[in-house]
């Protein structure tokens, strides 16, 4: 009986590591959040909100585990992503 060749499983998802936000230097975390909320195409609803309001909103989402910081092993970059 011939054995079938094993199929190679290809994972197209990026490999990442969750990074606890409270372990990140506060200034670094603030810079990450600021980059996120000022990114082209970012939709933050009320256009009248200040930068500080938007940063506070993301910090609250981090604390409530609605978003998380992920370090992408492939690109060696960190990003804030939804937990959904």
C-alpha positions as a LaTeX table, in Angstrom:
\begin{tabular}{lrrr}
\hline
Residue & $x$ (\AA) & $y$ (\AA) & $z$ (\AA) \\
\hline
Unk1 & 0.00 & 0.00 & 0.00 \\
Unk2 & 1.42 & 3.34 & $-1.06$ \\
Unk3 & 1.31 & 6.15 & 1.39 \\
Unk4 & $-0.01$ & 9.50 & 0.25 \\
Unk5 & 2.44 & 12.37 & 0.24 \\
Unk6 & 1.69 & 14.64 & 3.14 \\
Unk7 & 0.02 & 17.87 & 2.17 \\
Unk8 & 1.93 & 20.95 & 3.07 \\
Unk9 & $-0.13$ & 23.33 & 5.15 \\
Unk10 & 0.47 & 26.94 & 4.24 \\
Unk11 & $-0.39$ & 29.53 & 6.84 \\
Unk12 & $-1.09$ & 32.86 & 5.21 \\
Unk13 & $-1.72$ & 34.61 & 8.53 \\
Unk14 & 0.96 & 36.75 & 10.04 \\
Unk15 & 2.62 & 35.36 & 13.13 \\
Unk16 & 2.39 & 37.68 & 16.07 \\
Unk17 & 2.97 & 37.88 & 19.77 \\
Unk18 & 0.61 & 39.69 & 22.11 \\
Unk19 & 2.43 & 42.32 & 24.15 \\
Unk20 & 0.85 & 43.49 & 27.42 \\
Unk21 & 0.34 & 47.22 & 26.96 \\
Unk22 & 1.23 & 47.90 & 30.58 \\
Unk23 & 4.71 & 46.42 & 29.98 \\
Unk24 & 5.44 & 48.97 & 27.22 \\
Unk25 & 7.25 & 52.20 & 28.11 \\
Unk26 & 4.44 & 54.80 & 28.50 \\
Unk27 & 6.06 & 57.21 & 26.04 \\
Unk28 & 6.47 & 54.44 & 23.46 \\
Unk29 & 2.86 & 53.35 & 23.94 \\
Unk30 & 1.66 & 56.93 & 23.55 \\
Unk31 & 3.67 & 57.27 & 20.32 \\
Unk32 & 2.14 & 54.03 & 19.00 \\
Unk33 & $-1.37$ & 55.22 & 19.80 \\
Unk34 & $-0.71$ & 58.66 & 18.32 \\
Unk35 & 0.53 & 57.06 & 15.10 \\
Unk36 & $-2.61$ & 54.90 & 15.00 \\
Unk37 & $-5.10$ & 57.72 & 15.50 \\
Unk38 & $-3.38$ & 60.05 & 13.04 \\
Unk39 & $-2.97$ & 57.38 & 10.35 \\
Unk40 & $-4.43$ & 58.28 & 6.95 \\
Unk41 & $-7.89$ & 56.81 & 6.56 \\
Unk42 & $-8.44$ & 56.36 & 10.29 \\
Unk43 & $-12.15$ & 56.77 & 11.05 \\
Unk44 & $-12.71$ & 58.05 & 14.57 \\
Unk45 & $-16.31$ & 59.15 & 14.19 \\
Unk46 & $-16.46$ & 62.66 & 15.62 \\
Unk47 & $-13.95$ & 64.70 & 13.62 \\
Unk48 & $-14.02$ & 67.36 & 16.35 \\
Unk49 & $-12.32$ & 65.15 & 18.93 \\
Unk50 & $-8.87$ & 66.26 & 20.00 \\
Unk51 & $-5.76$ & 64.14 & 19.66 \\
Unk52 & $-5.75$ & 63.71 & 23.45 \\
Unk53 & $-9.38$ & 62.50 & 23.36 \\
Unk54 & $-8.51$ & 59.91 & 20.72 \\
Unk55 & $-5.44$ & 58.71 & 22.64 \\
Unk56 & $-7.54$ & 58.42 & 25.81 \\
Unk57 & $-10.15$ & 56.42 & 23.86 \\
Unk58 & $-7.53$ & 53.88 & 22.70 \\
Unk59 & $-6.03$ & 53.63 & 26.21 \\
Unk60 & $-9.51$ & 52.87 & 27.54 \\
Unk61 & $-9.96$ & 50.21 & 24.84 \\
Unk62 & $-6.62$ & 48.64 & 25.84 \\
Unk63 & $-7.65$ & 48.58 & 29.50 \\
Unk64 & $-11.04$ & 47.05 & 28.59 \\
Unk65 & $-9.35$ & 44.43 & 26.37 \\
Unk66 & $-11.20$ & 45.64 & 23.26 \\
Unk67 & $-7.88$ & 46.15 & 21.48 \\
Unk68 & $-4.41$ & 44.76 & 22.08 \\
Unk69 & $-0.80$ & 45.34 & 21.06 \\
Unk70 & 0.64 & 42.70 & 18.77 \\
Unk71 & 4.25 & 42.38 & 17.65 \\
Unk72 & 4.42 & 40.91 & 14.13 \\
Unk73 & 7.37 & 38.51 & 13.93 \\
Unk74 & 7.47 & 38.67 & 10.14 \\
Unk75 & 7.68 & 42.45 & 9.71 \\
Unk76 & 9.16 & 43.09 & 13.16 \\
Unk77 & 6.62 & 45.83 & 13.83 \\
Unk78 & 4.04 & 46.37 & 16.53 \\
Unk79 & 0.47 & 47.42 & 15.99 \\
Unk80 & $-2.74$ & 47.90 & 17.94 \\
Unk81 & $-5.46$ & 45.56 & 16.73 \\
Unk82 & $-9.04$ & 44.71 & 17.61 \\
Unk83 & $-9.59$ & 41.74 & 19.94 \\
Unk84 & $-12.76$ & 40.73 & 18.09 \\
\hline
\end{tabular}
